[in-house]
Amino acid sequence: MHPTTAVRFAAIAAALLTASAVNAQQTYRWIDARSGVTVISDRPPPPGTPGVTVSEGANAGEDEQRLPYAIRQASARFPVVLYTSADCGACQQARVLLNGRGVPFVEKLLTSQDELTALGRQLGGDAVLPSISVGRQSATGFTAATWNELLDFAGYPATAPYGFKPAGPPRE
């Protein structure tokens, strides 16, 4: 093997090993309290930051990277939270609407009256399930026109992109 070829081969091998080591690290995700922006970083958030999600391994953030650019931008600026209960018929319609538009969302399953009361205080009024929070805007009760207006304003597409995987059932 020629010495120049050997050096090139060694450099490529080192780059590949470094890239795989970088992919195996933790990814942190949280909402900045001052700006309201979703932060995704390989560095831990400041101590005491609430709502930190930690992803590990080579697949951390992989699903998010598969989303179209417009959806990634909208979800970074205007994260969507769906508030539901276990026996809520309109909640299924709400999930269908969000999945039909390809909106990535977090679903919070409320199980007690105290949680519902706290949600009402958070959203500024009486809480009716399902409720939605799109960035700092919110709506209580399911009205497709109102929800679509919030999602349009946030920049989410009107239909799901090709190959979009709908969100699964809520986690408790």
C-alpha positions, 0 to 999 in steps of 0.5 A: 500500500502506498504511504499516501493511501495509508494516511488517507485510509487512517484519516477516514477510519478516524473520522468514522470512529469519531462520528460514531462516538458522537452519535452515542452521546446523550441529547437533552431537550427542554423549554427555556424559561426566559424565551419559551424556545425549545432547546435541544443540546448535547450539554445538560441544561442549567441546574433546576430546569424543569421538564428535561427530556434525555435521549441516549444512544445513536438514535437520539433525535433521529425521528425528529431529523426525519421530519420536514424542515417546516415541521421541525421549525414549527415544533421548535418554536411552537411545541404542541401539548394535547391534554386528554383523559382516558374516557374522552371521545373528543380526545380521539378526534383531537389525536386524529386531527393532529396526526392528520396534519403531521404535528408532533405532540406530547400527550398528557393524560389527566387522571384527577380533578386536581390535575384538571383544575391545575390545567384550567389555571395554566390555560387561563379559564375552565379546562375542558378536555381535550385541550391543546397548547401550541407554544404560548397559545391554547384552546380548551374543548375540541373545535376543529376550526379553532385548533386548525387556526392555532396550528396554521398560525404556528406554521404547521402544514395542513396535511401530514408529510409522506411517511409520517408516523402517527403518535401512539396512545398516551403515556401516563 
